[in-house]
């Protein structure tokens, strides 16, 4: 690791991995380095989804976190670069088999071995179809047994055995971790950045426009994030204002192809996300589309524009997020709308906002927020129209 990157300090820790601040050894460029321990097939599948999504986005959009490289750790101090366009086949096998497998460099590794697994892992298989098959190694020669009828080498010419390759001497290895090297964001996450500063309407408007642009880009690639929330948006603090980066693609899903050119018709069934940002259809365990991301964005936009916060259970850290009051309890919007699809949301919210307060959003923005938070997914604006609607609503209200 020291030859490529220098780890400085830990800057974040979550359920699945640890993020360090580091530097590229040759250039000194500051980077974020995320270590994902490959301890279970469930975790490995999430890591592969994150890696695949980040490779698809590459460095193509200013508001999506950029991936510089990926390293495989196979020993305490053994790292190797993963070539672009390829997935680590041993990790793919772990995800397919449901058990962590070892890596033997003398084993036959071909794509056809994975393509035969067509039932439960068809989507994951599609991701490795472009990986080149490893060449078949020659079978090891069987030992010659002593037998009266078997010709023997003369005593003066003892039979030489080929030396074992270094990989064979080491025996099977296992990928211990994936290391993702990403661009570094010095402003922390969106919660930390916005709530540590006085309200700034201009910055708030810039943030919502950048986020709408990022999600439109992801959806255009067939990527549904499925866990959009302020914790998963990082900020680069620049002299001209915050530049936000959508990050953390562990729960993301890549569509196999647009259905009749429309991502909103591709359905998913896994219930995932964070309570205060999940759409009603996800709360209800129904199949859902990319429009679930639009609902999550609506919750974030409302909270950003009005500075609405709540305390996560068991913590004292304020989080940006809109909700419905039910007695003394706060109920996530998605849950409330699942229970009552005709619930009327009060935008702008007249109370329960964190001081100091920004000016409330104008009528055009309020109308847009209500559309984004519609209980019917088809009533929400698709991502490719959202950016224009956000820009238009902000402009209309400014007049």
C-alpha positions in Angstrom: 0.0 0.0 0.0 2.8 2.4 0.9 4.2 2.2 -2.6 0.9 3.5 -4.0 -0.9 5.4 -1.3 -0.3 6.7 2.2 -3.0 6.3 4.8 -3.3 9.4 7.0 -6.4 8.9 9.3 -9.8 7.4 9.6 -12.5 9.8 8.5 -15.6 7.6 8.5 -16.9 4.2 9.5 -20.1 2.4 8.6 -21.8 -0.9 8.7 -19.7 -2.3 5.8 -16.4 -0.6 5.8 -14.0 2.1 6.9 -12.9 5.2 5.0 -9.5 6.8 5.4 -8.0 10.0 4.2 -4.8 9.3 2.2 -2.4 10.6 -0.4 -1.1 9.2 -3.7 2.5 8.5 -3.0 3.8 9.7 -6.3 1.8 12.9 -6.8 0.7 13.8 -3.2 -2.9 14.1 -4.4 -5.4 13.7 -1.5 -7.8 10.8 -1.9 -10.4 8.9 0.1 -9.6 5.2 0.5 -12.5 2.9 1.5 -11.7 -0.6 2.8 -14.4 -3.2 2.4 -13.7 -6.5 4.2 -14.8 -9.5 2.2 -16.0 -11.5 5.1 -19.4 -12.8 3.9 -21.1 -13.4 0.5 -23.8 -10.9 1.3 -21.2 -8.1 1.9 -19.3 -9.2 -1.2 -22.4 -8.8 -3.4 -23.0 -5.3 -2.1 -19.3 -4.4 -2.8 -19.5 -5.7 -6.3 -22.6 -3.7 -7.0 -20.9 -0.6 -5.6 -17.7 -1.2 -7.7 -19.7 -1.8 -10.9 -21.8 1.3 -10.4 -18.8 3.5 -9.7 -17.0 2.2 -12.7 -20.0 2.9 -14.9 -20.0 6.5 -13.7 -16.2 6.8 -13.8 -15.3 10.5 -13.7 -18.1 11.6 -16.1 -20.2 13.9 -13.9 -19.0 16.6 -11.4 -21.7 15.6 -8.9 -21.0 11.9 -8.7 -18.1 10.7 -6.7 -15.1 9.6 -8.9 -13.4 6.3 -8.6 -9.6 6.4 -9.2 -8.8 2.7 -8.8 -9.6 -0.5 -7.0 -7.2 -2.8 -5.2 -7.6 -6.4 -4.1 -6.0 -7.4 -0.8 -5.0 -11.1 -0.7 -2.6 -11.0 2.3 -1.6 -8.7 5.2 0.7 -6.7 2.9 -0.3 -8.0 -0.5 -2.3 -5.7 -2.8 -2.9 -5.8 -6.6 -4.6 -3.4 -8.9 -7.8 -4.6 -10.4 -7.8 -4.0 -14.1 -10.5 -1.7 -15.6 -13.5 -3.5 -17.0 -13.0 -6.6 -14.9 -14.5 -8.0 -11.8 -12.5 -10.2 -9.3 -13.8 -13.6 -10.3 -13.2 -15.2 -6.9 -15.5 -12.6 -5.4 -18.1 -13.2 -8.1 -18.0 -16.9 -7.3 -18.4 -16.2 -3.6 -21.6 -14.2 -4.3 -22.9 -16.9 -6.6 -22.2 -19.8 -4.3 -23.3 -18.0 -1.1 -20.0 -18.9 0.6 -16.6 -17.2 0.7 -14.3 -19.2 -1.6 -10.5 -19.2 -1.7 -8.5 -18.0 -4.7 -6.2 -20.6 -6.3 -4.2 -19.1 -9.1 -3.8 -22.6 -10.6 -7.5 -23.2 -10.8 -9.3 -22.9 -14.1 -11.2 -19.6 -14.2 -13.4 -19.1 -17.3 -16.5 -17.0 -17.9 -18.4 -20.2 -19.1 -18.2 -21.5 -15.5 -20.2 -18.6 -14.3 -22.5 -18.4 -17.3 -23.8 -21.8 -16.4 -25.3 -20.5 -13.2 -28.4 -19.0 -14.8 -31.1 -19.0 -12.1 -30.4 -16.9 -9.0 -27.4 -14.9 -10.2 -28.3 -14.0 -13.8 -28.0 -10.2 -13.3 -24.6 -10.6 -11.6 -23.4 -12.9 -14.5 -24.1 -10.2 -17.0 -21.5 -8.0 -15.3 -18.7 -10.4 -15.9 -19.4 -11.4 -19.5 -16.7 -9.0 -20.7 -14.0 -10.3 -18.4 -11.5 -12.3 -20.3 -11.2 -16.0 -19.4 -8.0 -17.0 -17.8 -5.9 -19.5 -19.8 -6.2 -23.1 -18.9 -3.1 -24.4 -17.1 -1.7 -27.7 -18.0 -2.6 -30.6 -15.8 0.0 -31.7 -13.4 1.9 -34.8 -14.5 1.0 -37.9 -12.5 3.7 -39.5 -10.5 5.3 -42.6 -12.2 4.9 -45.6 -10.0 7.5 -48.3 -9.7 6.5 -51.4 -11.6 8.4 -54.3 -13.1 6.8 -53.7 -16.5 7.3 -49.9 -16.5 10.4 -48.7 -18.2 12.7 -47.0 -15.7 15.2 -44.2 -16.2 18.8 -45.4 -15.9 20.4 -44.7 -12.5 22.7 -42.2 -14.1 19.7 -40.1 -15.3 17.5 -39.4 -12.3 14.1 -38.1 -13.3 13.7 -34.4 -12.7 10.5 -33.0 -11.3 9.4 -29.6 -12.4 9.7 -27.0 -9.6 6.4 -25.9 -8.2 5.2 -22.5 -9.1 5.2 -19.9 -6.4 1.4 -19.8 -6.5 1.2 -23.5 -5.9 3.6 -23.4 -3.0 1.5 -20.7 -1.3 -1.7 -22.7 -1.7 -5.2 -21.2 -2.1 -5.5 -17.5 -1.3 -8.6 -15.6 -0.4 -9.5 -11.9 -1.2 -9.5 -10.3 2.3 -10.7 -6.9 1.2 -11.5 -4.5 -1.6 -9.9 -1.0 -1.4 -11.7 1.7 -3.4 -9.6 4.8 -4.1 -11.9 7.8 -4.6 -11.7 11.5 -4.8 -11.6 13.2 -1.5 -14.3 15.6 -0.3 -13.2 18.1 2.4 -16.7 19.3 3.4 -17.9 16.2 5.0 -21.4 14.9 4.2 -24.4 17.1 3.4 -25.7 17.1 7.0 -22.4 18.2 8.4 -21.9 20.9 5.8 -25.2 22.6 5.8 -26.0 22.3 9.5 -22.6 23.7 10.6 -23.3 26.9 8.7 -25.9 29.7 8.8 -28.7 29.2 6.2 -27.7 30.4 2.7 -30.5 30.3 0.2 -28.1 30.6 -2.7 -26.1 27.6 -1.6 -29.3 25.6 -0.9 -30.6 26.3 -4.4 -27.3 25.3 -5.9 -27.3 22.0 -3.9 -30.8 20.9 -5.1 -29.9 21.7 -8.7 -26.7 19.7 -8.5 -28.4 16.8 -6.9 -31.2 16.8 -9.6 -28.4 16.8 -12.3 -26.6 13.9 -10.6 -29.7 11.7 -10.4 -30.6 12.4 -14.0 -27.1 11.3 -15.0 -27.3 8.1 -12.9 -30.8 7.2 -14.3 -29.6 7.8 -17.8 -27.0 5.1 -17.2 -29.6 2.7 -15.8 -28.4 3.1 -12.2 -30.9 3.4 -9.4 -29.2 4.5 -6.2 -31.9 3.2 -3.8 -30.4 4.9 -0.7 -30.4 8.7 -1.4 -30.0 10.6 1.8 -27.8 13.5 3.1 -25.3 11.0 4.7 -24.6 9.6 1.2 -23.9 13.0 -0.4 -20.4 14.4 0.1 -19.4 18.0 -0.3 -16.3 19.7 -1.7 -16.0 23.2 -0.2 -14.9 25.6 -3.0 -14.5 29.4 -3.1 -17.7 29.6 -5.2 -19.8 27.4 -3.0 -20.4 23.7 -2.2 -20.0 21.1 -4.9 -21.9 18.0 -3.9 -21.1 14.4 -4.9 -23.5 11.5 -4.7 -21.7 8.6 -3.1 -22.2 5.1 -1.5 -23.5 2.8 -4.2 -23.7 -0.3 -2.1 -27.5 -0.6 -2.4 -27.6 0.6 -6.0 -29.0 -1.5 -8.8 -28.1 -1.4 -12.5 -30.9 -2.0 -14.9 -30.2 -4.7 -17.5 -31.6 -2.3 -20.1 -34.2 0.4 -20.4 -37.7 -1.0 -20.8 -39.0 0.5 -24.1 -36.5 3.3 -23.4 -38.1 4.2 -20.1 -36.2 3.4 -16.8 -39.4 4.1 -14.8 -40.9 0.8 -16.1 -38.0 -1.3 -14.8 -39.3 -2.9 -11.5 -37.4 -3.9 -8.4 -38.5 -5.8 -5.3 -35.8 -5.7 -2.6 -36.8 -3.5 0.3 -33.9 -1.3 1.0 -33.0 2.3 2.0 -33.2 4.5 5.1 -36.5 5.0 6.9 -36.9 8.7 6.6 -36.2 8.8 2.8 -37.9 5.6 1.6 -40.8 5.9 -0.8 -44.3 4.7 0.1 -44.2 1.8 -2.3 -40.9 0.6 -0.8 -42.4 0.9 2.7 -45.3 -1.2 1.6 -43.1 -4.0 0.2 -44.4 -3.4 -3.4 -42.3 -3.6 -6.5 -41.0 -0.2 -7.4 -39.1 1.7 -10.1 -36.5 4.4 -10.4 -39.2 6.9 -9.2 -38.4 5.8 -5.6 -35.2 7.8 -6.0 -37.3 10.9 -6.9 -39.3 10.5 -3.7 -36.0 10.3 -1.7 -34.8 13.5 -3.4 -38.1 15.2 -2.6 -37.6 14.5 1.1 -34.0 15.9 0.9 -35.0 18.9 -1.1 -37.7 19.9 1.3 -35.4 19.4 4.3 -32.6 21.4 2.7 -34.8 24.3 1.6 -36.6 24.7 4.9 -33.8 23.4 7.2 -36.0 20.7 8.7 -34.1 18.3 11.0 -34.7 15.3 13.3 -32.7 13.3 15.8 -31.9 9.8 14.7 -33.0 7.3 17.4 -30.2 6.7 19.8 -28.1 9.6 18.7 -27.8 13.3 19.4 -26.7 14.2 15.9 -29.2 16.3 13.9 -30.2 14.9 10.5 -31.8 16.8 7.6 -35.1 15.2 6.8 -38.8 15.9 6.4 -41.4 14.0 8.3 -45.0 13.9 9.6 -45.8 14.5 13.2 -48.0 11.9 14.8 -48.6 12.9 18.4 -45.2 13.1 20.0 -43.6 10.8 17.4 -42.1 11.6 14.0 -43.2 9.4 11.2 -41.3 9.1 7.9 -43.2 10.6 5.0 -43.1 7.4 3.0 -44.6 5.4 5.9 -47.3 8.1 6.5 -48.2 8.1 2.8 -48.3 4.3 2.6 -50.8 4.3 5.5 -52.8 7.2 3.9 -52.3 7.9 0.2 -54.6 10.9 0.5 -52.5 12.6 3.2 -52.1 16.3 2.6 -48.5 17.5 3.2 -48.1 21.0 4.5 -45.4 22.7 2.4 -43.9 24.9 3.5 -43.7 23.5 7.0 -44.8 26.1 9.6 -43.0 24.7 12.6 -40.4 22.2 13.8 -37.7 23.8 11.8 -34.1 24.2 13.1 -33.2 27.9 13.8 -31.8 30.0 12.2 -34.4 29.6 9.5 -34.1 30.3 5.8 -36.9 31.9 3.9 -39.6 29.3 3.1 -39.8 28.0 -0.5 -42.0 29.9 -2.9 -45.2 28.6 -4.6 -43.5 27.1 -7.6 -41.0 25.1 -5.5 -43.7 24.0 -3.1 -45.7 22.6 -6.1 -42.7 20.8 -7.4 -42.0 19.3 -4.0 -45.6 18.0 -3.7 -45.2 16.3 -7.1 -41.9 14.7 -6.1 -43.5 13.4 -2.9 -46.7 12.1 -4.6 -47.8 8.7 -3.2 -48.4 7.6 -6.8 -44.9 7.0 -8.4 -46.2 7.8 -11.9 -47.2 11.3 -10.7 -43.6 12.1 -9.8 -41.5 13.9 -12.5 -38.9 11.5 -14.1 -35.2 12.3 -13.5 -34.7 13.6 -17.1 -37.3 16.3 -16.5 -36.5 17.1 -12.9 -33.4 19.3 -13.5 -35.3 21.7 -15.8 -38.3 21.8 -13.4 -36.1 22.7 -10.5 -34.4 25.5 -12.4 -37.7 26.8 -13.7 -39.3 26.7 -10.2 -36.4 28.5 -8.5 -36.4 31.2 -11.3 -40.2 31.7 -11.1 -40.1 32.1 -7.3 -37.1 34.6 -7.5 -39.4 37.0 -9.4 
